[in-house]
């Protein structure tokens, strides 16, 4: 069933939604590859290339279709990539039942960890080679899906994960991948990049290729019912940030804005409903679909300054990604609200989500979105400031320089310098009222 929240004229599109290849969504380019403003500005808002690749199957109980969908992709020997928490929740067992009922031999790798490293990918590849698999299922949060994609790169192309750092490095065909998210957050099921950390340096590598895209994404809101509240809150703010940032980037297109707008509307309605009743399956479906559409938007439009500011916080202070983005996002929204075009887009988002009335001025709508993000942080117990995250006396100049060098900073609608980032970090240090 399609949620009632989807506009009737979009239902057919969303049920068979696909998404294209894009540049790295979150991180800096490989070493030796400087960010280019010429590249950033090369795509006009009126020109885009949308190449659909991933089929989306949505609905409560849709995990039961996993076996049949893998068989449709020619799978007979499948590697199930997941983590211990998903195994304990029983989701891996239900996935195995569906696969085996379809006559598929199942092999499991359940060693995924948060922020997977090259070592984890190597372990997954070893398991895959020993089992001579012909297909992969990534079941879990973004880390499980990233590990599955990383395994696919190395298993089919050889070498090591570093060889695929960048865009379009996979020279050989890759195995069919089925992505099954259990969180409403990263939208990794609708992105073609694997984000893998180097074991020694902990530097995150974004490895992307059209062939790495999931053939099918199964969105079953029932799977999100087992999320711990803290995880749901952190992944929820991540999904919101993807919808908000992708809407205003310099690479935005009419198509990506459609995805961003609908993603934001669904995320707001879903997260509000989950806050009132964590067992509300319709609300969870809205949030899960919203996260997937936000991932689709990123593939077409990139991200901006909030993610650029969050990455140095994670690297130097061990901040949880969702929390770091959440603290920086209201500051960035207000910064970008000084740009006329961004202000108008924020107003469209606020109107779509019911956060502003049609008669309100764009500046009012900008504040409505920033305040909504702060409200979500507060009501879910997430930190409202860097100080609340435990960031004490940070080296603002170092953080700001690194934020300004992040690839996503170049896609922000307003030019943002190291000095601007320092000001935003300073604004985020103190508790907000």
Rosetta blueprint (number, residue, H / E / L):
1 X L
2 X L
3 X L
4 X L
5 X L
6 X L
7 X L
8 X H
9 X H
10 X H
11 X H
12 X H
13 X H
14 X H
15 X H
16 X L
17 X L
18 X L
19 X L
20 X L
21 X L
22 X L
23 X L
24 X L
25 X L
26 X L
27 X L
28 X L
29 X L
30 X L
31 X L
32 X L
33 X L
34 X L
35 X L
36 X L
37 X H
38 X H
39 X H
40 X H
41 X L
42 X L
43 X L
44 X L
45 X L
46 X L
47 X L
48 X L
49 X L
50 X L
51 X L
52 X L
53 X L
54 X L
55 X E
56 X E
57 X E
58 X E
59 X L
60 X L
61 X L
62 X H
63 X H
64 X H
65 X H
66 X H
67 X H
68 X H
69 X H
70 X H
71 X H
72 X H
73 X L
74 X L
75 X L
76 X L
77 X E
78 X E
79 X E
80 X E
81 X E
82 X L
83 X L
84 X H
85 X H
86 X H
87 X H
88 X H
89 X H
90 X L
91 X H
92 X H
93 X H
94 X H
95 X H
96 X H
97 X H
98 X H
99 X H
100 X H
101 X H
102 X L
103 X L
104 X L
105 X E
106 X E
107 X E
108 X E
109 X E
110 X L
111 X L
112 X L
113 X L
114 X L
115 X L
116 X L
117 X E
118 X H
119 X H
120 X H
121 X H
122 X H
123 X H
124 X H
125 X H
126 X H
127 X H
128 X H
129 X H
130 X H
131 X H
132 X L
133 X L
134 X L
135 X E
136 X E
137 X E
138 X E
139 X E
140 X E
141 X L
142 X H
143 X H
144 X H
145 X H
146 X H
147 X H
148 X H
149 X H
150 X H
151 X H
152 X H
153 X H
154 X H
155 X H
156 X H
157 X H
158 X L
159 X L
160 X L
161 X H
162 X H
163 X H
164 X H
165 X L
166 X E
167 X E
168 X L
169 X L
170 X L
171 X L
172 X L
173 X L
174 X L
175 X L
176 X E
177 X E
178 X E
179 X E
180 X E
181 X E
182 X L
183 X L
184 X L
185 X L
186 X L
187 X L
188 X H
189 X H
190 X H
191 X L
192 X L
193 X E
194 X E
195 X E
196 X E
197 X E
198 X L
199 X L
200 X L
201 X L
202 X L
203 X L
204 X E
205 X E
206 X E
207 X E
208 X E
209 X L
210 X H
211 X H
212 X H
213 X L
214 X L
215 X L
216 X E
217 X E
218 X E
219 X E
220 X L
221 X H
222 X H
223 X H
224 X H
225 X H
226 X H
227 X L
228 X L
229 X H
230 X H
231 X H
232 X H
233 X H
234 X H
235 X H
236 X H
237 X H
238 X H
239 X H
240 X H
241 X H
242 X H
243 X H
244 X H
245 X H
246 X H
247 X H
248 X H
249 X L
250 X L
251 X L
252 X L
253 X L
254 X H
255 X H
256 X H
257 X H
258 X H
259 X H
260 X H
261 X H
262 X H
263 X H
264 X H
265 X H
266 X H
267 X H
268 X H
269 X H
270 X H
271 X H
272 X H
273 X H
274 X H
275 X H
276 X H
277 X L
278 X L
279 X L
280 X L
281 X H
282 X H
283 X H
284 X H
285 X H
286 X H
287 X H
288 X H
289 X H
290 X H
291 X H
292 X H
293 X H
294 X H
295 X H
296 X H
297 X H
298 X H
299 X H
300 X H
301 X H
302 X L
303 X L
304 X L
305 X H
306 X H
307 X H
308 X H
309 X H
310 X H
311 X H
312 X H
313 X H
314 X H
315 X H
316 X H
317 X H
318 X L
319 X L
320 X L
321 X H
322 X H
323 X H
324 X H
325 X H
326 X H
327 X H
328 X H
329 X H
330 X H
331 X H
332 X H
333 X H
334 X H
335 X H
336 X H
337 X L
338 X L
339 X L
340 X H
341 X H
342 X H
343 X H
344 X H
345 X H
346 X H
347 X H
348 X H
349 X H
350 X H
351 X H
352 X H
353 X L
354 X L
355 X L
356 X L
357 X L
358 X L
359 X L
360 X L
361 X L
362 X H
363 X H
364 X H
365 X H
366 X H
367 X H
368 X H
369 X H
370 X H
371 X H
372 X H
373 X H
374 X H
375 X H
376 X H
377 X H
378 X H
379 X H
380 X L
381 X L
382 X L
383 X L
384 X L
385 X L
386 X L
387 X L
388 X L
389 X L
390 X L
391 X L
392 X L
393 X L
394 X L
395 X L
396 X H
397 X H
398 X H
399 X H
400 X H
401 X H
402 X H
403 X H
404 X H
405 X H
406 X L
407 X H
408 X H
409 X H
410 X H
411 X H
412 X L
413 X L
414 X L
415 X L
416 X L
417 X L
418 X H
419 X H
420 X H
421 X H
422 X H
423 X H
424 X H
425 X H
426 X H
427 X H
428 X H
429 X H
430 X L
431 X L
432 X L
433 X L
